[in-house]
Amino acid sequence: MKPTFRFFLAALLLAATAGAADYFPPRGAWEHRAPAELGFDAAKLQQAIAFSVANENPSSKDVAEELTKTFGAREPNFKLLGPTQPRAALNGLVIHHGYVAAEWGDVARTDMTHSVTKTFLTTVVGLAWQRGLIRDLADHPADYLPAKEREQLFSGEHNAKITWEHLLRQTSDWSGTLWGVPDWADRPVGATPADYPNRPMHEPGAFFKYNDVRVNLLALVTLQVWRRPLPQVLRDEIMDPIGASNTWRWHGYENSWVTIDGQSIQSVSGGGHMGGGMFINAWDMARFGYLFLHNGKWDGRELVTEKWIALARTPGAANANYGFANWYLNTGRKPMPAVPASAVRFVGNGQNIVFIDWEHDLVVVVRWIKNDEALNAFLGQVIGALTDAH
């Protein structure tokens, strides 16, 4: 082959790669390409998909029943406060070099996504920080509230120490009751129910504890900062610009209403633990992940700053595998040995997963896979199917 022709082919390949990297799907469509064209061994990719289907979460598809069974058995006075709905079977998407390499199952179905909701919430917090509505993450949220709300939510020496960063990292150890649920009632600690209200107290920032009551507190104080419904903020600032559908909904609880500037607004929940949270389809989840694969930019427009993403991806001192909620990190490849250490997951109960892999230019959405072990094996098989993997 003559050198000139070889360089010509190389230039064509570079142009094709650049074009793929710059592709942003228009609203209502996402271009598919053959797996082989996108650098996959098609048979191996199909094997990975078959593996995921074989490892669907075996629990009841009646989400209300499953939540009551799972949490009601160990949480005192457990009650569903927000809406639920039956779920679909396992489904998913693989996006590589910007194009759809595979889809399977009912990816258009709008389902609960549980704690992936937390990543939408912390993104809305990030938008407030970008605009200067939150000046510094080391600030105390109490200082952003009117006197009445400050006294209700952050009274006492312990709660007064809590910062935005503590809430974002789930290290606040906030103590109190919100929407009728005490903090200690969420995944309670102790040998008997009598122990629960007397849980050990931890200095804010020193101890990681996954707790939806405290995440719901983050949603409430963020609502007070924006002074308008957080789903509207998310729609205007993120979901409409990335071309998401109009089918997603972000719910709160039947009793999570507040009045701001004379307007009654529902404070949304950060997950589906007690019902509510984000109801969304796999396509919109993939668009959200694709935004972060492109470091917060969508078709030349910066929606989320790279500085915020860097903060969200930074391990917390109290949990090396967790950034901001719900950025699950792969520090040292210990949580997910089959994927790069730099990859992240947005994780919801069930499991609902948005996987972002910058090293392989890859976004994977998989919904209702049974556990971390199956997820790790599945993601490893997807990456293993890449013929251009490094």
Contacts in CASP RR format, 6 or more apart in sequence:
PFRMAT RR
TARGET T0000
AUTHOR 0000-0000-0000
METHOD contacts of the structure
MODEL  1
MKPTFRFFLAALLLAATAGAADYFPPRGAWEHRAPAELGFDAAKLQQAIA
FSVANENPSSKDVAEELTKTFGAREPNFKLLGPTQPRAALNGLVIHHGYV
AAEWGDVARTDMTHSVTKTFLTTVVGLAWQRGLIRDLADHPADYLPAKER
EQLFSGEHNAKITWEHLLRQTSDWSGTLWGVPDWADRPVGATPADYPNRP
MHEPGAFFKYNDVRVNLLALVTLQVWRRPLPQVLRDEIMDPIGASNTWRW
HGYENSWVTIDGQSIQSVSGGGHMGGGMFINAWDMARFGYLFLHNGKWDG
RELVTEKWIALARTPGAANANYGFANWYLNTGRKPMPAVPASAVRFVGNG
QNIVFIDWEHDLVVVVRWIKNDEALNAFLGQVIGALTDAH
17 97 0 8 1.000
20 97 0 8 1.000
20 98 0 8 1.000
20 99 0 8 1.000
21 97 0 8 1.000
21 98 0 8 1.000
21 361 0 8 1.000
23 31 0 8 1.000
23 97 0 8 1.000
23 98 0 8 1.000
23 99 0 8 1.000
24 290 0 8 1.000
24 298 0 8 1.000
24 299 0 8 1.000
25 31 0 8 1.000
25 98 0 8 1.000
25 243 0 8 1.000
25 287 0 8 1.000
25 290 0 8 1.000
26 243 0 8 1.000
27 243 0 8 1.000
27 244 0 8 1.000
27 245 0 8 1.000
28 243 0 8 1.000
28 245 0 8 1.000
30 95 0 8 1.000
30 99 0 8 1.000
30 100 0 8 1.000
30 283 0 8 1.000
30 286 0 8 1.000
31 99 0 8 1.000
31 100 0 8 1.000
32 99 0 8 1.000
32 100 0 8 1.000
32 101 0 8 1.000
32 103 0 8 1.000
33 99 0 8 1.000
33 100 0 8 1.000
33 101 0 8 1.000
34 42 0 8 1.000
35 41 0 8 1.000
35 42 0 8 1.000
35 45 0 8 1.000
35 101 0 8 1.000
35 102 0 8 1.000
35 385 0 8 1.000
36 42 0 8 1.000
38 96 0 8 1.000
38 97 0 8 1.000
38 99 0 8 1.000
38 101 0 8 1.000
39 96 0 8 1.000
39 386 0 8 1.000
39 387 0 8 1.000
39 388 0 8 1.000
40 96 0 8 1.000
40 101 0 8 1.000
40 385 0 8 1.000
40 386 0 8 1.000
40 387 0 8 1.000
41 385 0 8 1.000
41 386 0 8 1.000
41 387 0 8 1.000
44 381 0 8 1.000
44 384 0 8 1.000
44 385 0 8 1.000
45 94 0 8 1.000
45 101 0 8 1.000
45 102 0 8 1.000
45 382 0 8 1.000
45 385 0 8 1.000
46 102 0 8 1.000
47 381 0 8 1.000
47 385 0 8 1.000
48 378 0 8 1.000
48 380 0 8 1.000
48 381 0 8 1.000
48 382 0 8 1.000
48 384 0 8 1.000
48 385 0 8 1.000
49 102 0 8 1.000
49 104 0 8 1.000
51 374 0 8 1.000
51 377 0 8 1.000
51 378 0 8 1.000
51 381 0 8 1.000
52 90 0 8 1.000
52 92 0 8 1.000
52 104 0 8 1.000
52 366 0 8 1.000
52 369 0 8 1.000
52 374 0 8 1.000
52 378 0 8 1.000
53 90 0 8 1.000
53 104 0 8 1.000
55 90 0 8 1.000
55 369 0 8 1.000
55 370 0 8 1.000
55 374 0 8 1.000
55 377 0 8 1.000
55 378 0 8 1.000
56 89 0 8 1.000
56 90 0 8 1.000
56 368 0 8 1.000
56 369 0 8 1.000
56 370 0 8 1.000
57 90 0 8 1.000
57 350 0 8 1.000
57 351 0 8 1.000
57 368 0 8 1.000
57 369 0 8 1.000
57 370 0 8 1.000
58 370 0 8 1.000
59 66 0 8 1.000
59 350 0 8 1.000
60 66 0 8 1.000
60 69 0 8 1.000
61 86 0 8 1.000
61 87 0 8 1.000
61 88 0 8 1.000
61 89 0 8 1.000
62 86 0 8 1.000
63 84 0 8 1.000
63 85 0 8 1.000
63 86 0 8 1.000
63 87 0 8 1.000
63 112 0 8 1.000
64 80 0 8 1.000
64 84 0 8 1.000
67 80 0 8 1.000
67 84 0 8 1.000
67 272 0 8 1.000
67 273 0 8 1.000
67 274 0 8 1.000
67 275 0 8 1.000
68 78 0 8 1.000
68 80 0 8 1.000
71 78 0 8 1.000
71 273 0 8 1.000
71 274 0 8 1.000
72 78 0 8 1.000
74 187 0 8 1.000
74 188 0 8 1.000
75 185 0 8 1.000
75 186 0 8 1.000
75 187 0 8 1.000
75 188 0 8 1.000
76 185 0 8 1.000
76 188 0 8 1.000
76 193 0 8 1.000
76 196 0 8 1.000
77 185 0 8 1.000
78 185 0 8 1.000
78 274 0 8 1.000
79 274 0 8 1.000
80 274 0 8 1.000
80 275 0 8 1.000
81 179 0 8 1.000
81 181 0 8 1.000
81 252 0 8 1.000
81 253 0 8 1.000
81 254 0 8 1.000
81 255 0 8 1.000
81 256 0 8 1.000
81 274 0 8 1.000
81 275 0 8 1.000
81 276 0 8 1.000
82 251 0 8 1.000
82 252 0 8 1.000
82 253 0 8 1.000
82 254 0 8 1.000
82 269 0 8 1.000
82 272 0 8 1.000
82 274 0 8 1.000
82 275 0 8 1.000
82 276 0 8 1.000
82 277 0 8 1.000
83 251 0 8 1.000
83 275 0 8 1.000
83 276 0 8 1.000
83 279 0 8 1.000
84 112 0 8 1.000
84 272 0 8 1.000
84 275 0 8 1.000
84 276 0 8 1.000
85 111 0 8 1.000
85 112 0 8 1.000
85 279 0 8 1.000
87 111 0 8 1.000
87 112 0 8 1.000
87 368 0 8 1.000
88 105 0 8 1.000
88 106 0 8 1.000
88 109 0 8 1.000
88 111 0 8 1.000
88 367 0 8 1.000
88 368 0 8 1.000
89 105 0 8 1.000
89 106 0 8 1.000
89 368 0 8 1.000
90 105 0 8 1.000
90 366 0 8 1.000
90 367 0 8 1.000
90 368 0 8 1.000
90 369 0 8 1.000
91 103 0 8 1.000
91 104 0 8 1.000
91 105 0 8 1.000
91 106 0 8 1.000
91 107 0 8 1.000
91 109 0 8 1.000
91 282 0 8 1.000
91 366 0 8 1.000
91 367 0 8 1.000
91 368 0 8 1.000
92 102 0 8 1.000
92 103 0 8 1.000
92 104 0 8 1.000
92 105 0 8 1.000
92 107 0 8 1.000
92 282 0 8 1.000
92 364 0 8 1.000
92 365 0 8 1.000
92 366 0 8 1.000
92 367 0 8 1.000
93 100 0 8 1.000
93 102 0 8 1.000
93 103 0 8 1.000
93 107 0 8 1.000
93 282 0 8 1.000
93 283 0 8 1.000
93 286 0 8 1.000
93 363 0 8 1.000
93 364 0 8 1.000
93 365 0 8 1.000
94 100 0 8 1.000
94 101 0 8 1.000
94 102 0 8 1.000
94 103 0 8 1.000
94 362 0 8 1.000
94 363 0 8 1.000
94 364 0 8 1.000
94 382 0 8 1.000
95 101 0 8 1.000
95 286 0 8 1.000
95 290 0 8 1.000
95 362 0 8 1.000
95 363 0 8 1.000
95 364 0 8 1.000
96 360 0 8 1.000
96 361 0 8 1.000
96 362 0 8 1.000
96 386 0 8 1.000
97 361 0 8 1.000
98 290 0 8 1.000
98 361 0 8 1.000
98 363 0 8 1.000
103 282 0 8 1.000
107 281 0 8 1.000
107 282 0 8 1.000
107 283 0 8 1.000
107 365 0 8 1.000
108 281 0 8 1.000
108 282 0 8 1.000
108 283 0 8 1.000
109 281 0 8 1.000
109 282 0 8 1.000
110 247 0 8 1.000
110 248 0 8 1.000
110 249 0 8 1.000
110 279 0 8 1.000
110 280 0 8 1.000
110 281 0 8 1.000
111 279 0 8 1.000
111 280 0 8 1.000
111 281 0 8 1.000
111 352 0 8 1.000
111 367 0 8 1.000
112 272 0 8 1.000
112 275 0 8 1.000
112 276 0 8 1.000
112 277 0 8 1.000
112 278 0 8 1.000
112 279 0 8 1.000
112 352 0 8 1.000
113 277 0 8 1.000
113 278 0 8 1.000
113 279 0 8 1.000
113 280 0 8 1.000
113 285 0 8 1.000
113 348 0 8 1.000
113 352 0 8 1.000
113 367 0 8 1.000
114 271 0 8 1.000
114 272 0 8 1.000
114 273 0 8 1.000
114 277 0 8 1.000
114 348 0 8 1.000
114 349 0 8 1.000
114 350 0 8 1.000
114 352 0 8 1.000
115 212 0 8 1.000
115 270 0 8 1.000
115 271 0 8 1.000
115 272 0 8 1.000
115 273 0 8 1.000
115 325 0 8 1.000
115 326 0 8 1.000
115 347 0 8 1.000
115 348 0 8 1.000
115 349 0 8 1.000
115 352 0 8 1.000
116 278 0 8 1.000
116 280 0 8 1.000
116 285 0 8 1.000
116 326 0 8 1.000
116 346 0 8 1.000
116 347 0 8 1.000
116 348 0 8 1.000
116 352 0 8 1.000
116 353 0 8 1.000
116 354 0 8 1.000
117 250 0 8 1.000
117 268 0 8 1.000
117 269 0 8 1.000
117 270 0 8 1.000
117 271 0 8 1.000
117 272 0 8 1.000
117 277 0 8 1.000
117 278 0 8 1.000
117 326 0 8 1.000
117 348 0 8 1.000
118 215 0 8 1.000
118 270 0 8 1.000
118 271 0 8 1.000
118 325 0 8 1.000
118 326 0 8 1.000
119 288 0 8 1.000
119 325 0 8 1.000
119 326 0 8 1.000
119 327 0 8 1.000
119 346 0 8 1.000
119 354 0 8 1.000
120 234 0 8 1.000
120 250 0 8 1.000
120 278 0 8 1.000
120 288 0 8 1.000
121 215 0 8 1.000
121 218 0 8 1.000
121 219 0 8 1.000
121 222 0 8 1.000
121 230 0 8 1.000
121 268 0 8 1.000
121 270 0 8 1.000
121 325 0 8 1.000
122 168 0 8 1.000
122 218 0 8 1.000
122 312 0 8 1.000
122 324 0 8 1.000
122 325 0 8 1.000
122 326 0 8 1.000
122 327 0 8 1.000
123 234 0 8 1.000
123 238 0 8 1.000
123 304 0 8 1.000
124 222 0 8 1.000
124 226 0 8 1.000
124 230 0 8 1.000
124 233 0 8 1.000
124 234 0 8 1.000
124 237 0 8 1.000
125 134 0 8 1.000
125 164 0 8 1.000
125 168 0 8 1.000
125 218 0 8 1.000
125 222 0 8 1.000
125 324 0 8 1.000
126 134 0 8 1.000
126 304 0 8 1.000
126 308 0 8 1.000
127 233 0 8 1.000
127 237 0 8 1.000
127 238 0 8 1.000
127 304 0 8 1.000
128 134 0 8 1.000
128 222 0 8 1.000
128 225 0 8 1.000
128 226 0 8 1.000
129 137 0 8 1.000
129 164 0 8 1.000
129 308 0 8 1.000
130 304 0 8 1.000
130 305 0 8 1.000
130 308 0 8 1.000
133 225 0 8 1.000
133 226 0 8 1.000
134 144 0 8 1.000
134 164 0 8 1.000
134 225 0 8 1.000
136 164 0 8 1.000
137 163 0 8 1.000
137 164 0 8 1.000
137 165 0 8 1.000
137 168 0 8 1.000
137 311 0 8 1.000
138 163 0 8 1.000
138 164 0 8 1.000
138 165 0 8 1.000
139 163 0 8 1.000
139 164 0 8 1.000
140 154 0 8 1.000
140 160 0 8 1.000
140 161 0 8 1.000
140 162 0 8 1.000
140 163 0 8 1.000
140 164 0 8 1.000
141 153 0 8 1.000
141 154 0 8 1.000
141 162 0 8 1.000
141 163 0 8 1.000
141 164 0 8 1.000
141 167 0 8 1.000
141 221 0 8 1.000
142 150 0 8 1.000
142 153 0 8 1.000
142 154 0 8 1.000
142 159 0 8 1.000
142 160 0 8 1.000
142 162 0 8 1.000
143 150 0 8 1.000
144 221 0 8 1.000
144 224 0 8 1.000
144 225 0 8 1.000
145 153 0 8 1.000
145 154 0 8 1.000
145 221 0 8 1.000
145 224 0 8 1.000
146 224 0 8 1.000
149 224 0 8 1.000
153 159 0 8 1.000
153 178 0 8 1.000
153 217 0 8 1.000
153 220 0 8 1.000
153 221 0 8 1.000
154 160 0 8 1.000
154 162 0 8 1.000
158 173 0 8 1.000
158 175 0 8 1.000
158 201 0 8 1.000
158 204 0 8 1.000
159 174 0 8 1.000
159 175 0 8 1.000
159 176 0 8 1.000
161 203 0 8 1.000
161 204 0 8 1.000
162 172 0 8 1.000
162 173 0 8 1.000
162 174 0 8 1.000
162 204 0 8 1.000
163 204 0 8 1.000
165 205 0 8 1.000
166 172 0 8 1.000
166 173 0 8 1.000
166 204 0 8 1.000
166 205 0 8 1.000
167 174 0 8 1.000
167 214 0 8 1.000
167 215 0 8 1.000
167 217 0 8 1.000
167 218 0 8 1.000
167 221 0 8 1.000
168 218 0 8 1.000
168 323 0 8 1.000
168 324 0 8 1.000
168 325 0 8 1.000
169 205 0 8 1.000
169 208 0 8 1.000
169 316 0 8 1.000
169 318 0 8 1.000
169 319 0 8 1.000
169 322 0 8 1.000
169 323 0 8 1.000
169 324 0 8 1.000
169 325 0 8 1.000
170 208 0 8 1.000
170 209 0 8 1.000
170 210 0 8 1.000
170 211 0 8 1.000
170 214 0 8 1.000
170 215 0 8 1.000
170 319 0 8 1.000
170 322 0 8 1.000
170 325 0 8 1.000
171 204 0 8 1.000
171 205 0 8 1.000
171 206 0 8 1.000
171 207 0 8 1.000
171 208 0 8 1.000
171 209 0 8 1.000
171 316 0 8 1.000
171 318 0 8 1.000
171 319 0 8 1.000
172 204 0 8 1.000
172 205 0 8 1.000
172 214 0 8 1.000
172 217 0 8 1.000
173 201 0 8 1.000
173 202 0 8 1.000
173 203 0 8 1.000
173 204 0 8 1.000
173 205 0 8 1.000
173 206 0 8 1.000
173 207 0 8 1.000
173 209 0 8 1.000
174 183 0 8 1.000
174 204 0 8 1.000
174 213 0 8 1.000
174 214 0 8 1.000
174 217 0 8 1.000
175 183 0 8 1.000
175 184 0 8 1.000
175 201 0 8 1.000
176 182 0 8 1.000
176 183 0 8 1.000
176 213 0 8 1.000
177 183 0 8 1.000
178 213 0 8 1.000
178 216 0 8 1.000
178 217 0 8 1.000
178 220 0 8 1.000
179 216 0 8 1.000
179 253 0 8 1.000
179 255 0 8 1.000
179 256 0 8 1.000
180 255 0 8 1.000
181 213 0 8 1.000
181 274 0 8 1.000
182 197 0 8 1.000
182 213 0 8 1.000
183 211 0 8 1.000
183 213 0 8 1.000
183 214 0 8 1.000
184 196 0 8 1.000
184 197 0 8 1.000
184 199 0 8 1.000
185 196 0 8 1.000
185 213 0 8 1.000
186 211 0 8 1.000
186 212 0 8 1.000
186 213 0 8 1.000
186 273 0 8 1.000
187 209 0 8 1.000
187 210 0 8 1.000
187 211 0 8 1.000
188 195 0 8 1.000
188 196 0 8 1.000
188 199 0 8 1.000
189 195 0 8 1.000
189 196 0 8 1.000
189 199 0 8 1.000
189 200 0 8 1.000
190 196 0 8 1.000
190 199 0 8 1.000
202 209 0 8 1.000
205 317 0 8 1.000
205 318 0 8 1.000
206 317 0 8 1.000
206 318 0 8 1.000
207 318 0 8 1.000
208 316 0 8 1.000
208 318 0 8 1.000
208 319 0 8 1.000
208 322 0 8 1.000
212 269 0 8 1.000
212 270 0 8 1.000
212 271 0 8 1.000
212 272 0 8 1.000
212 273 0 8 1.000
212 274 0 8 1.000
215 269 0 8 1.000
215 270 0 8 1.000
215 271 0 8 1.000
215 325 0 8 1.000
216 256 0 8 1.000
216 267 0 8 1.000
216 269 0 8 1.000
216 270 0 8 1.000
218 270 0 8 1.000
218 325 0 8 1.000
219 230 0 8 1.000
219 267 0 8 1.000
219 268 0 8 1.000
219 269 0 8 1.000
219 270 0 8 1.000
220 256 0 8 1.000
220 258 0 8 1.000
220 267 0 8 1.000
222 230 0 8 1.000
223 229 0 8 1.000
223 230 0 8 1.000
223 258 0 8 1.000
223 260 0 8 1.000
223 265 0 8 1.000
223 267 0 8 1.000
223 268 0 8 1.000
224 260 0 8 1.000
226 233 0 8 1.000
227 260 0 8 1.000
227 261 0 8 1.000
228 260 0 8 1.000
228 265 0 8 1.000
229 265 0 8 1.000
229 266 0 8 1.000
229 268 0 8 1.000
230 250 0 8 1.000
230 267 0 8 1.000
230 268 0 8 1.000
231 249 0 8 1.000
231 250 0 8 1.000
231 268 0 8 1.000
234 250 0 8 1.000
237 303 0 8 1.000
238 244 0 8 1.000
238 288 0 8 1.000
238 291 0 8 1.000
238 303 0 8 1.000
238 304 0 8 1.000
239 248 0 8 1.000
239 284 0 8 1.000
239 288 0 8 1.000
241 298 0 8 1.000
241 301 0 8 1.000
241 303 0 8 1.000
242 287 0 8 1.000
242 288 0 8 1.000
242 290 0 8 1.000
242 291 0 8 1.000
242 298 0 8 1.000
242 303 0 8 1.000
243 287 0 8 1.000
244 284 0 8 1.000
244 287 0 8 1.000
244 288 0 8 1.000
245 281 0 8 1.000
245 283 0 8 1.000
245 284 0 8 1.000
247 280 0 8 1.000
247 281 0 8 1.000
247 284 0 8 1.000
248 278 0 8 1.000
248 279 0 8 1.000
248 280 0 8 1.000
248 281 0 8 1.000
248 284 0 8 1.000
249 278 0 8 1.000
249 279 0 8 1.000
249 280 0 8 1.000
250 268 0 8 1.000
250 277 0 8 1.000
250 278 0 8 1.000
250 279 0 8 1.000
251 266 0 8 1.000
251 268 0 8 1.000
251 269 0 8 1.000
251 275 0 8 1.000
251 276 0 8 1.000
251 277 0 8 1.000
251 278 0 8 1.000
251 279 0 8 1.000
252 266 0 8 1.000
252 267 0 8 1.000
252 268 0 8 1.000
252 269 0 8 1.000
252 275 0 8 1.000
252 276 0 8 1.000
252 277 0 8 1.000
253 266 0 8 1.000
253 269 0 8 1.000
253 274 0 8 1.000
253 275 0 8 1.000
253 276 0 8 1.000
256 266 0 8 1.000
256 267 0 8 1.000
256 268 0 8 1.000
256 269 0 8 1.000
257 264 0 8 1.000
257 265 0 8 1.000
257 266 0 8 1.000
257 267 0 8 1.000
258 264 0 8 1.000
258 265 0 8 1.000
258 267 0 8 1.000
259 265 0 8 1.000
268 276 0 8 1.000
268 277 0 8 1.000
269 275 0 8 1.000
269 276 0 8 1.000
269 277 0 8 1.000
270 277 0 8 1.000
270 278 0 8 1.000
271 277 0 8 1.000
271 278 0 8 1.000
271 348 0 8 1.000
272 349 0 8 1.000
273 349 0 8 1.000
282 365 0 8 1.000
282 367 0 8 1.000
285 352 0 8 1.000
285 354 0 8 1.000
285 365 0 8 1.000
285 367 0 8 1.000
286 354 0 8 1.000
286 363 0 8 1.000
286 365 0 8 1.000
288 346 0 8 1.000
288 354 0 8 1.000
289 346 0 8 1.000
289 354 0 8 1.000
289 356 0 8 1.000
289 363 0 8 1.000
290 363 0 8 1.000
291 297 0 8 1.000
291 298 0 8 1.000
291 303 0 8 1.000
291 304 0 8 1.000
292 304 0 8 1.000
292 309 0 8 1.000
292 344 0 8 1.000
292 356 0 8 1.000
293 356 0 8 1.000
293 358 0 8 1.000
293 361 0 8 1.000
293 362 0 8 1.000
293 363 0 8 1.000
295 306 0 8 1.000
295 309 0 8 1.000
296 302 0 8 1.000
296 303 0 8 1.000
296 304 0 8 1.000
296 305 0 8 1.000
296 306 0 8 1.000
296 309 0 8 1.000
297 303 0 8 1.000
311 324 0 8 1.000
312 323 0 8 1.000
312 324 0 8 1.000
312 327 0 8 1.000
313 323 0 8 1.000
313 327 0 8 1.000
313 329 0 8 1.000
313 344 0 8 1.000
314 323 0 8 1.000
315 321 0 8 1.000
315 322 0 8 1.000
315 323 0 8 1.000
315 329 0 8 1.000
315 331 0 8 1.000
316 322 0 8 1.000
316 323 0 8 1.000
320 329 0 8 1.000
320 331 0 8 1.000
321 328 0 8 1.000
321 329 0 8 1.000
321 330 0 8 1.000
321 331 0 8 1.000
321 334 0 8 1.000
321 335 0 8 1.000
322 328 0 8 1.000
322 329 0 8 1.000
323 329 0 8 1.000
326 346 0 8 1.000
326 347 0 8 1.000
326 348 0 8 1.000
327 344 0 8 1.000
327 346 0 8 1.000
328 335 0 8 1.000
328 344 0 8 1.000
328 345 0 8 1.000
328 346 0 8 1.000
328 347 0 8 1.000
329 335 0 8 1.000
329 344 0 8 1.000
330 336 0 8 1.000
330 339 0 8 1.000
330 340 0 8 1.000
330 341 0 8 1.000
330 342 0 8 1.000
330 343 0 8 1.000
330 344 0 8 1.000
330 345 0 8 1.000
331 341 0 8 1.000
332 341 0 8 1.000
333 339 0 8 1.000
333 340 0 8 1.000
333 341 0 8 1.000
335 372 0 8 1.000
335 376 0 8 1.000
336 343 0 8 1.000
336 345 0 8 1.000
336 372 0 8 1.000
336 375 0 8 1.000
336 376 0 8 1.000
336 379 0 8 1.000
337 376 0 8 1.000
338 376 0 8 1.000
338 377 0 8 1.000
338 379 0 8 1.000
338 380 0 8 1.000
338 383 0 8 1.000
339 355 0 8 1.000
339 357 0 8 1.000
339 376 0 8 1.000
339 379 0 8 1.000
339 380 0 8 1.000
339 383 0 8 1.000
340 357 0 8 1.000
340 358 0 8 1.000
340 359 0 8 1.000
340 360 0 8 1.000
342 357 0 8 1.000
342 358 0 8 1.000
342 359 0 8 1.000
343 355 0 8 1.000
343 356 0 8 1.000
343 357 0 8 1.000
343 358 0 8 1.000
343 359 0 8 1.000
344 355 0 8 1.000
344 356 0 8 1.000
345 353 0 8 1.000
345 354 0 8 1.000
345 355 0 8 1.000
345 356 0 8 1.000
346 353 0 8 1.000
346 354 0 8 1.000
346 356 0 8 1.000
347 353 0 8 1.000
350 367 0 8 1.000
350 368 0 8 1.000
350 369 0 8 1.000
351 366 0 8 1.000
351 367 0 8 1.000
351 368 0 8 1.000
351 369 0 8 1.000
351 370 0 8 1.000
351 371 0 8 1.000
351 372 0 8 1.000
351 375 0 8 1.000
352 367 0 8 1.000
352 368 0 8 1.000
353 364 0 8 1.000
353 365 0 8 1.000
353 366 0 8 1.000
353 367 0 8 1.000
353 369 0 8 1.000
353 375 0 8 1.000
354 363 0 8 1.000
354 364 0 8 1.000
354 365 0 8 1.000
355 362 0 8 1.000
355 363 0 8 1.000
355 364 0 8 1.000
355 365 0 8 1.000
355 366 0 8 1.000
355 379 0 8 1.000
356 362 0 8 1.000
356 363 0 8 1.000
357 363 0 8 1.000
357 364 0 8 1.000
357 383 0 8 1.000
359 390 0 8 1.000
360 383 0 8 1.000
360 386 0 8 1.000
360 389 0 8 1.000
360 390 0 8 1.000
362 382 0 8 1.000
362 383 0 8 1.000
364 379 0 8 1.000
364 382 0 8 1.000
366 375 0 8 1.000
366 378 0 8 1.000
369 375 0 8 1.000
369 378 0 8 1.000
383 389 0 8 1.000
END
